[in-house]
Amino acid sequence: MKAIFKHYTLQFKSPSGTSRGILKTKETWFIILNDGEKFGIGECGMFKGLSADDQPEFEAKLKWTCDNIHLGLEVLLLDLMEFPSIQFGVEMAFKSFESQDSFNLFPSEFTQSNASIAINGLIWMGSKSFMKQQIREKIEAGFTCIKMKIGAIDFQTELELLHAIRQEFSVSDIELRVDANGAFLPDEALEKLKRLSDCQLHSIEQPIKQKQWDDMARLCHETPLPIALDEELIGVFSSKEKQELLQTINPQYIILKPTLVGGISGSESWIQIAEDKGINWWITSALESNIGLNAIAQWTYTLNSKMPQGLGTGSLFTNNFDSPLLVKNGTLRYEITDNWNLSYLNLNI
């Protein structure tokens, strides 16, 4: 079996705003396994400026991985501990290689089109009118859970948007989540959380920047609004570090992005530790192409979580790959059509 990697740049349909700036493109990489008869593909969606493996030697590590693919999955995952997106890509590639059709990685009721996954509708930052337009579109599309990015425009304007939703839709109609991406300062965060709590929100993701454990622990203890750790989990590799982080901060939720936390094995490690401490969780994609999103979605279904997951980002790009994944009535479905084939997944990416 041989392995190669290829670089690919995803193009956003429209610029997408976060508290870190405006996103127009998203780089990703693919590991492709081939033995002359069958192939497997995995996505290493390293996120520049966010991923722990955003390092100068990233592509050199990808090449080393391909050159040493014969070492096998278990050995490679250990060696790639500090390169979580490559860990996920390798896991995915081996799973794809072993699959009967290279794309059905976790056969289930989901991949048989008999079940769906509840997902949140994502509202990107922008002008007030743009955000209102997105909210209206998501509600009309059947979403019952909306996640709004906050922290880049005026806080009062964001509050007005959330109050406007609540005036029209009750908690039983729409679940509202917000994601600050670490935009609040520690000394202002609690007051902002109190004001946000008036909107009857489900939770807020990462209100302050990561690696401020004492401040985050205080917030999680005093907050009137459940807090979900997101970026806080990035770069925490060992089981001991994970234990210490959750023991110290004791959040209400954690959010797992396989690309950022070491793939499926890394995510499952977090889940086990969190559940032992009574901390709930959900799964979110991290702007992968449909190849990575497919693996995340199929695996997520097997976890039997009833919470809406963050898996609706596949439609953001103009040059994404064809996929059986379909967002319908606020859920993610897997629907194979008559003209569906896997030819594009071969070595011609």
N, C-alpha and C positions, 0 to 999 in steps of 0.2 A: 504494500500500500504506500502511495506517495501522497504528499501534501504540499499545497501551494497556498499563498495568500494573495488577495487582490484588494486594492483600495477603491472606494466608490464614494462619490459625493451626492448626497440627497439634496434636492432643491425644494425649499418651502414654496407652497402655492402663493402665500402672502407672508410678509414679514411677521414673525410671532414675537410678542413682547413678554419679557420676564424682568424681574428686578435686577438681573445681571446684564440686561441689554436686549437688543433686537436680534433675533435669529433669522438669517436668510438661507443659510446652508448648514448641513450637518454631515460631517465626515464619518465614514464607517469602513470596516474592513471585513473580508470574508476569508475563512479558512475552508479549503476545498480538498476533500479526500477522494482518491481515485485508485482503484486497483485494476483498471482495464475493463472491468465488467459492471461495476456499480460505483456510485459516488455518494458522498455525504457533504453537507455544507453547514457551516456555523458562522454566526455573525459576532464580530468583536466590535461592539459599538462604542468604543472609547469616546467619552464626552470631554472635549477640550475645555479646560478651565474648571472642571468639576471632578472628573474621575481621578482616583488615586494613581492610576497608571498613565496619566498624562505626563509622560516623561520622555526626554530626548531619545532614549533607547527603545521606545515602544516598538517600532518596526523591526529593529534588530532582534527583539525578543520574539516577535512574530516569526521571523525567519528561523531563529533557533528552534522554535516550537515545531515548525514544519520539517526542519532537518532532523528532528529527534522524535517524530511522531511514532516511531517504532517502540519507544519506551512505554507506551500505553497510557491510558487515561489516568489511572491512579497516581503514577509517578509524575506525570506532567502537571496534574492539579497541585501537587505539593510544591513543585518547583516554581509554579506560576502564582504562588500565594499573593504576591504584591502586584499582580497584573489581573485584577478581577474580570475585566472584560474579555481578556484572552482565555481565562478559565471558562467563562460561559461559552465562548466560541468553540473551544475544544470539546466541552461537554455536548454541545449542540451538534457539532460535526460528527462525533462518534455515534450519537443517537440517530442522526440522519442516515449515516452509513449503514447502521444495523436495521433501519426501517425497511419495510417492503417497498415503499414508494418515495423514500427520502424526505417526505414532508409530514407524514402522519407519525409523529414521534411518540405520542402518548395516546394510543387507541382508547376511546371512551365513547360515552353517549354524545359528548360534544362533537367529536370528529365524525360521528355517524349522523350528524345533523338532527339529533333527537333532543338536544338540550342546548341552553345558551348560558352566557355569563353576564350578570348584571354589571354595568359599567357606569362610571360618572361621565358627564359631558364636561369637557374642558373649555374654560373661558380664558382667552389670552388677554394680556394687558394691552391697553391702547386708549384711545379717546373714550369719553363717556358714551358717545353715540355708538361707537364701534362695539364697546362691551355690551351695551343694551341690545344691539342687533344680534350678537352672538347668543346672549341669554334667551332672547325670543326664539331664535332658530333651534336651540337645544330643547326648549320646552315643547315647541311645535313638533320636534322630531321624536317626542315620546320619552325623553329622559326624566327620571324621577330623582336623580342625584346630580347636582351640578357642583363642579369645583372651579373656583375663581382665583386666578392669580392676583395677588395684591402686593402693594409695597413700592410700585413704580410711579403711580400717579398720586394726586392729592388724597390723603387718607379720608378726608371728609367726603370727597366725591365717591370713594369706594364704599363708605358707609351708606351713602344715599342710594347707591345701586342695590346694596344688600337689603336695605329697608324697603325699597320699591318692590323687590321680589317677594319679601315677606308680607307686604300689604296685599299682594294679589294671590300668593300661594302660601298655605299654612305648612307647618312642619310635616303633617301627614301627606301633603301633596308633593312637596319638594324637599329633599335633604340637601342642605348647603354646606359645602366644605370650602375652606380658603387655604391658600398656600402663600406664605410670606417669603419663602426662599431666604430666610435669615435677614429680612430687610429692617426689622425693628432693632433699636438700641436697647440694651438691657434695662436702663433706667426709665425707659418710656413704655416698655413692652406690657407690663401688667395693666397700666391704665388703658392701653389700646385693646387689650384682651377683654377688659370689662365693657368697653363700648361695643366691641364686636359681639359680645355675648347677648346683647339686647336683640340681636338679629336671629337668635335661636339657631345658632350654627351647630353642625355636627362636630366639627373639629377645626383646628388650625395646624398646618404643617410648618415646622421649623420657624417659629416666630423670630428667634435671634440666630446669629451665626453660630456654626458648630464650634466645638472645642472650648466652650464656656460652661463646663459641667456644673459648677456651683450655681451660676446664674440660671441655667436651664432647670436644675433641680428645684430651685426656689420657685420658679415660674410654675413648674408642674405641680408643686405642692399647693400654691396659692391660687392657681388659675380658676376662673369661673367657667372656663371653656376648655374641653379636652384638647390636649396637645399631642401631636403625632411627630415623632422624630423621623427625619428623612436624611438630609445631608449629614446629620450627626453620625450615621452609621458608616459613612465612607471612610476608608482607610483603617478601619478597625478589623484586624485580620484573625487574631487568635481567639479561641474560646474563652480564655481568661480575660482578655480585654473586653469582649462582649459582655461577659458576666459583670465585670466592674462597671461598665458604662450603664447598663440597665439597673444595676443595684444602686448606683449613685443617683441617677436622674429620676428613675421610676416614672416613666411617661405613661400616659393613658393608652397610647398606640405607638407602633412603629410601622414604617412604610418600607417595603422591600422592593428595590429595583435590582433584579438579578445581574444586569450588566455592571452595576456599581458595587455589588457586595459579594462577588465571587460565584455568580451563576446559581444553579439550582442547589448544589451542595452547600454553598455559602448561605443562601437564603434559608434552607431547611435548618441549618445550625442556629440562625437567629430565631426562627420560629420556635424551636424546641426550648431555647433559653427563655424567650419571652413568655411562652405558655406556662412554663414552670413558675414564673413570677406573676401570673395573672394578667399579663399585658396582651392586648389584642393587636391585630395586624391586618394589613391588606397588601396586595401586590400591585405594582405600577410599572409600566414600561418606561423607557428613557430615550424616546425618539429613535428607536431602532427602525430599520426597514421592516417590511412585512415578513421577512425571513426570520428575524429575531422575535418580532411580535408574535408570530405563529408559535414558536417554541414556548414563549412565556405564557401565552393564552392556553395552550393545550395542557401545560403543566399545572397552571393555576386551577383549571377545572378539577383536576384530580385532588385538590386540597379540600374541596367541599365547603368552601367559605360562602356564607350567605350575604356577606357585605358587598356592595358595589366595588368593583376593582377599577384601577386606572389603566385601561387597556384600549383606549379609543384613539390612538395617535397615528394609525396607519394611513389615514386619508389626508394628512398634512402636506404630502410631497407630490410634486408633479412627475417625478421619475421613479416612483416606487415600483415594486415588482407586483405582478398579478398574484392574487392570493384568494383562497376560499373564504377568508375572513370577511364578514359583512356586519356592519353596524346597523341594527334594525330595532326600532322602538326602545331605545335606551339599553339595548343588550348587544353583546358580541356573539355572532353565530358563525358556524363553519359550514359553508354550503358549496359542495362540489357541483359544478355545472358540466354540461355535456362537452363543452369545448375546453375544459380545464386540462392542462398538461404541465409537465415539469421540465420541459425542454429548456426554458430560460434559466433554470437553476444549474445547468451544467457549466462547463468551464468558460462559457462565453460572456460572463458577467462584465 
